[in-house]
Amino acid sequence: MPFVTRDAVRLYWKLEGDGDAPPLVLLNSIGTDMALWDACLPVLRRRFRLLRIDTRGHGASDAPPGDYDLPMLAADVVAAMDAAGIARAAVAGVSLGGMIAMQMALDHANRVAALALVCTSATMDAAAWADRIATVRARGTGAIADLAMGRFLSPGFVRAQPGVAASIRRGLIDMADQGYVGAGAAIRDMAVIDRLPGLTLPGPVLVVAGDRDTSTPFAGHGDRIAAAIPQAQVAHLAAAHLAPVEAPDALAALLVGFLCADAATDDAAAALFDAGLANRRRVLGDAWVDRSLAARTPFNADFQAMITRIAWHEIWGRPGLDDRTRRLLVVAITASLGRWEEFGLHVRTGLARDGFTRDDLKEVLMQTAIYAGVPAANTAFAEAGRIIAALDGPAGGAA
């Protein structure tokens, strides 16, 4: 395992990808380690040489006692870059990682090519963090696990991916208490917001907001960073605080498009396809998507790729509506147009995957009767009734 030692503290780092690709440093949030980025790696490896680092106090890195600060943590990242032979890199950081990235850009501007600041802040509530630190000192990280997990991931994601959520919770509880306390002090004491207007980098700055993020919501956090950094760009994801976990393909595609303006068209299309495919699987389920992909032919493959990139990434990945609302809109529109195959698909998956309730479906079809006509609603009720009967059958509608 590669380690670099700075001030008698061992820091774990890992370098992956093509040695000729542009370097990208990935930094984790408080309470997680470099595995936070695992689900993003398949897309990012295509375009970048990736350096991941377990922040001091986290993962395999040492967790010395005492308060840490952002200049210290930024210098740790520079030391890891030196060990990996990277002179300058784009830096993407989540939460605490984004704070470290901003500090790096301010203190070590010659080492930072561009910034992607994901679900982070430049101004946190110092008193709240002081209370959290005191709790962990007295009772350990397990005492704040419920609070942290309630902000890390959205309830819908936890229901859909309980194993992933359990792993993140376990990692938080298992980390060294003094590591969490030290890193929490860095968040409590950070002082970067007033310096951001003077930030100058050769590359762009992207502020990524999670529209389900209750820890560092865009209003009051991301918007202040974007306002302070000249010409910063903003993007939104349908995700809570840990966007690399909740929306990995969409985030990875966003980073590729943002940091690789000259990327090959095929690479950009592949990143968009991967992001759309993740949304498609979330809404329709792996089994249906796998069957659909297996049924592709040379004749329809381009069409399938196009709808995955555009419908499933560009539309289903937009932050303005949640999945339930989009599902019900599709049901109403397909019933109104008499597109019964598509209607059946979305009714079946919506009910089977807890996307909406039977009462939700009934109310949508009642509304459809008024605005699209009773004959359309009559057929829709009949089609939906058959689907419900199949779902209630002995095999749960497996056929």
C-alpha positions in Angstrom: 0.0 0.0 0.0 1.5 3.4 -0.9 1.9 5.8 2.0 3.5 9.2 2.3 4.6 10.5 5.7 4.2 14.2 6.5 4.9 15.5 10.0 5.2 11.9 11.3 1.7 11.2 10.0 1.3 8.4 7.4 -1.2 9.2 4.6 -2.6 6.5 2.3 -3.0 7.3 -1.4 -3.8 5.4 -4.5 -3.0 6.2 -8.1 -5.0 4.6 -11.0 -5.6 5.1 -14.7 -3.5 5.8 -17.8 -0.2 7.5 -16.9 -0.6 9.9 -19.9 -4.1 11.0 -18.9 -4.7 14.4 -17.2 -4.5 14.0 -13.4 -7.6 14.4 -11.2 -7.4 14.3 -7.4 -10.4 13.0 -5.6 -11.0 14.0 -1.9 -13.5 12.4 0.5 -16.0 13.9 3.0 -15.7 13.7 6.7 -16.7 10.3 8.0 -15.8 8.5 4.7 -12.7 7.3 3.0 -11.5 7.2 -0.6 -14.0 4.4 -1.3 -16.6 7.3 -1.5 -15.6 7.6 -5.1 -15.7 3.9 -6.1 -18.9 4.0 -8.1 -17.6 7.0 -10.2 -14.3 5.3 -11.2 -15.5 3.3 -14.2 -16.4 6.5 -16.0 -13.6 8.7 -14.7 -10.8 6.2 -15.5 -11.5 6.6 -19.2 -10.4 10.2 -19.1 -8.2 10.8 -16.0 -5.2 9.5 -14.0 -6.9 9.4 -10.6 -5.2 10.1 -7.3 -7.3 9.3 -4.3 -6.2 10.1 -0.7 -7.6 9.0 2.6 -7.8 12.3 4.5 -5.8 12.5 7.7 -7.9 10.8 10.4 -9.8 8.6 7.8 -9.5 5.2 6.2 -5.9 3.8 6.2 -4.3 7.1 7.0 -3.1 7.8 10.5 -5.5 9.6 12.9 -3.2 11.7 15.2 -4.9 13.3 18.2 -5.6 17.0 18.3 -7.3 19.6 16.1 -6.6 19.6 12.4 -7.0 22.6 10.2 -7.5 23.1 6.4 -4.0 24.4 5.7 -2.7 21.2 7.3 -5.0 19.0 5.3 -4.2 20.8 2.1 -0.5 20.3 2.7 -1.2 16.6 3.1 -2.7 16.4 -0.3 0.2 18.2 -1.8 2.5 15.7 -0.2 0.6 12.8 -1.7 0.7 14.5 -5.1 4.5 14.8 -4.7 4.7 11.1 -3.9 2.6 10.2 -6.9 4.7 12.4 -9.2 1.9 14.9 -10.0 2.9 18.5 -10.3 -0.5 20.0 -11.0 -4.0 18.5 -11.1 -7.7 19.2 -11.2 -9.1 18.6 -7.7 -12.6 17.4 -6.9 -13.7 17.2 -3.3 -16.9 16.3 -1.5 -17.9 18.3 1.6 -14.7 18.4 3.7 -12.9 17.4 0.5 -14.2 20.5 -1.2 -13.1 22.7 1.7 -9.6 21.2 1.4 -9.7 21.7 -2.3 -10.5 25.4 -1.9 -7.7 25.7 0.7 -5.3 24.1 -1.7 -6.2 26.5 -4.5 -5.6 29.4 -2.1 -2.4 28.2 -0.5 -0.9 26.1 -3.4 -2.3 27.7 -6.5 0.5 26.4 -8.6 -0.6 22.8 -7.8 -4.3 23.2 -8.8 -5.4 23.3 -12.4 -9.2 23.3 -11.8 -11.7 22.8 -9.0 -14.9 20.8 -8.7 -16.5 21.6 -5.4 -19.2 18.9 -4.6 -21.8 19.4 -1.9 -19.6 21.6 0.1 -19.5 25.0 1.9 -17.1 27.8 2.8 -19.1 28.8 5.8 -20.4 26.2 8.3 -22.0 26.8 11.7 -19.0 26.8 14.1 -21.2 26.3 17.2 -23.0 23.3 15.7 -19.6 21.7 14.8 -18.3 22.5 18.3 -21.3 20.6 19.7 -20.7 17.7 17.4 -17.0 17.5 18.3 -17.9 17.5 22.0 -20.4 14.6 21.4 -17.8 12.5 19.6 -15.2 13.2 22.2 -17.5 12.1 25.0 -19.4 9.2 23.3 -17.7 8.3 20.0 -18.8 8.5 16.4 -21.7 6.1 17.0 -23.4 8.9 18.9 -23.7 11.1 15.8 -24.2 8.2 13.3 -28.0 8.9 13.0 -27.4 12.6 12.5 -24.7 12.1 9.9 -26.6 9.3 7.9 -29.7 11.5 7.8 -27.7 14.0 5.9 -25.4 11.8 3.9 -28.1 10.0 1.9 -31.7 10.7 0.9 -34.4 8.4 2.4 -35.3 7.1 -1.0 -31.8 6.0 -1.7 -31.5 4.3 1.7 -34.7 2.3 1.0 -33.5 1.3 -2.4 -29.9 0.6 -1.5 -29.9 -0.5 2.2 -26.6 -2.4 1.9 -24.7 0.6 0.6 -26.2 2.8 3.4 -25.2 0.2 6.0 -21.6 0.1 4.7 -21.3 3.9 4.9 -22.7 3.9 8.4 -20.4 1.1 9.5 -17.4 3.0 8.1 -18.3 6.1 10.0 -18.8 4.2 13.3 -15.5 2.3 12.8 -13.3 5.3 12.1 -11.1 6.6 14.8 -13.0 9.1 17.1 -9.9 11.4 17.2 -9.8 11.4 13.4 -13.4 12.6 13.2 -12.8 15.2 16.0 -9.6 16.5 14.3 -11.3 16.8 10.9 -14.4 18.4 12.5 -12.2 21.1 14.0 -10.9 21.9 10.5 -14.5 22.4 9.4 -15.3 24.4 12.6 -12.4 26.8 12.1 -12.2 27.1 8.4 -11.7 30.6 7.0 -11.8 30.6 3.2 -14.9 32.5 2.2 -13.3 36.0 2.4 -10.3 34.8 0.3 -12.2 33.2 -2.5 -12.7 36.4 -4.6 -9.0 36.5 -5.1 -8.8 32.9 -6.4 -7.1 32.6 -9.8 -6.6 29.2 -11.5 -5.7 28.3 -15.1 -8.8 26.1 -15.3 -12.5 26.4 -14.4 -14.3 26.1 -11.1 -17.4 24.1 -10.8 -19.8 24.2 -7.9 -21.9 21.0 -7.7 -25.1 21.1 -5.6 -27.1 18.2 -4.5 -30.8 19.1 -4.6 -31.6 16.7 -1.8 -28.6 17.8 0.3 -29.7 19.0 3.7 -26.1 19.3 5.1 -24.8 21.9 2.7 -27.8 22.9 0.6 -27.1 25.2 -2.4 -28.9 28.1 -0.7 -26.5 29.4 1.9 -23.6 27.3 0.9 -23.0 26.5 -2.8 -24.5 29.8 -3.8 -22.1 31.7 -1.6 -19.1 29.9 -3.1 -20.3 30.5 -6.6 -20.9 34.2 -5.9 -17.4 34.6 -4.3 -15.3 32.9 -7.0 -15.1 34.8 -10.3 -16.8 33.0 -13.2 -17.6 29.9 -11.2 -20.1 27.6 -12.9 -22.9 25.8 -11.1 -24.5 22.4 -11.7 -27.2 20.5 -9.8 -27.6 16.8 -9.2 -30.6 14.8 -7.9 -28.6 13.7 -4.9 -28.2 14.2 -1.2 -24.8 15.1 0.5 -22.8 12.1 -0.8 -23.3 12.7 -4.5 -20.6 10.2 -5.6 -22.7 7.4 -3.9 -26.2 8.6 -4.8 -25.6 9.8 -8.3 -22.2 8.4 -9.4 -22.7 8.2 -13.1 -24.3 11.6 -13.4 -21.5 13.2 -11.3 -18.8 11.4 -13.2 -20.3 12.5 -16.6 -20.5 16.0 -15.2 -16.8 16.0 -14.3 -15.8 14.6 -17.6 -17.8 17.2 -19.5 -16.6 20.1 -17.3 -12.9 19.2 -17.1 -12.4 17.8 -20.6 -13.8 20.4 -22.9 -11.7 18.8 -25.7 -12.7 15.2 -24.9 -13.5 13.0 -27.8 -17.1 12.9 -28.8 -17.3 9.2 -28.2 -16.0 9.5 -24.7 -18.5 12.3 -23.9 -21.4 10.2 -25.4 -20.3 7.2 -23.3 -20.3 9.2 -20.1 -23.8 10.5 -20.9 -24.9 7.0 -21.7 -23.6 5.7 -18.4 -25.3 8.4 -16.5 -28.6 7.8 -18.3 -28.3 4.0 -17.8 -28.0 4.5 -14.1 -31.3 6.5 -14.1 -33.0 3.9 -16.3 -32.0 1.1 -13.9 -33.1 3.1 -10.9 -36.6 3.7 -12.4 -37.2 0.5 -14.3 -35.1 -2.0 -12.5 -32.0 -4.0 -13.5 -34.0 -7.0 -14.9 -36.0 -5.0 -17.4 -33.0 -2.9 -18.5 -30.8 -6.0 -18.9 -33.5 -7.6 -21.1 -33.8 -4.4 -23.2 -30.1 -4.1 -23.7 -29.8 -7.8 -24.6 -32.5 -7.3 -27.3 -30.6 -4.5 -29.1 -29.8 -5.1 -32.8 -27.6 -3.3 -35.2 -30.8 -1.7 -36.5 -32.0 -0.2 -33.2 -28.8 0.1 -31.2 -28.3 3.8 -32.0 -31.9 4.6 -31.1 -31.5 2.8 -27.7 -28.3 4.8 -27.1 -30.0 8.0 -28.0 -32.9 7.5 -25.6 -30.6 6.5 -22.8 -28.5 9.6 -23.2 -31.3 12.1 -23.8 -34.5 10.7 -22.2 -32.9 9.0 -19.2 -30.0 11.3 -18.5 -31.1 14.7 -19.8 -34.7 14.4 -18.6 -34.9 11.8 -15.8 -31.7 13.3 -14.4 -33.0 16.8 -14.2 -33.3 18.1 -10.6 -36.7 19.9 -10.9 -39.0 16.9 -10.3 -38.6 13.8 -8.2 -39.0 10.3 -9.6 -42.5 9.8 -8.3 -43.8 13.0 -10.1 -42.0 12.0 -13.4 -43.4 8.5 -13.2 -47.0 9.8 -12.8 -46.6 12.3 -15.6 -45.5 9.5 -17.9 -48.5 7.4 -16.9 -50.9 10.3 -17.6 -49.3 11.2 -20.9 -49.1 7.6 -22.2 -52.7 7.0 -21.2 -53.8 10.2 -23.0 -51.9 9.2 -26.1 -53.0 5.5 -26.0 -49.4 4.3 -25.8 -50.3 1.2 -23.9 -47.1 -0.7 -24.0 -45.2 2.2 -22.5 -48.1 2.8 -20.1 -48.0 -0.8 -18.9 -44.2 -0.6 -18.4 -44.4 2.4 -16.2 -47.5 1.3 -14.3 -45.9 -2.1 -13.5 -42.5 -0.7 -12.5 -44.0 2.2 -10.6 -46.1 -0.1 -8.5 -43.6 -2.9 -8.1 -40.7 -0.7 -7.2 -42.7 1.6 -4.8 -42.5 4.5 -7.2 -46.1 5.4 -6.4 -49.1 3.9 -4.7 -52.3 2.4 -6.2 -54.2 5.4 -4.9 -51.7 7.7 -6.7 -52.4 5.8 -9.9 -56.1 6.0 -9.4 -56.1 9.7 -8.9 -53.9 10.2 -12.0 -56.4 8.2 -14.1 -59.3 10.1 -12.7 -57.6 13.3 -13.7 -56.9 11.8 -17.2 -60.6 11.1 -17.7 -61.4 14.8 -17.4 -58.5 16.2 -19.5 -57.9 13.4 -22.0 -61.3 11.8 -22.2 -63.3 9.0 -20.5 -62.5 6.4 -23.2 -58.7 6.8 -22.6 -59.2 6.5 -18.9 -61.5 3.5 -19.3 -58.8 1.6 -21.2 -56.2 2.8 -18.7 -58.1 1.5 -15.8 -58.6 -1.8 -17.5 -54.9 -2.1 -18.4 -53.8 -1.1 -14.9 -56.3 -3.5 -13.4 -54.7 -6.4 -15.3 -51.2 -5.3 -14.1 -52.4 -5.1 -10.4 -54.0 -8.5 -10.7 -50.8 -10.0 -12.0 -48.8 -8.3 -9.2 -51.2 -9.7 -6.6 -50.9 -13.2 -8.1 -49.0 -16.1 -6.5 -45.8 -15.3 -8.4 -46.1 -11.6 -7.9 -46.4 -11.0 -11.6 -43.0 -12.6 -12.3 -44.1 -13.3 -15.9 
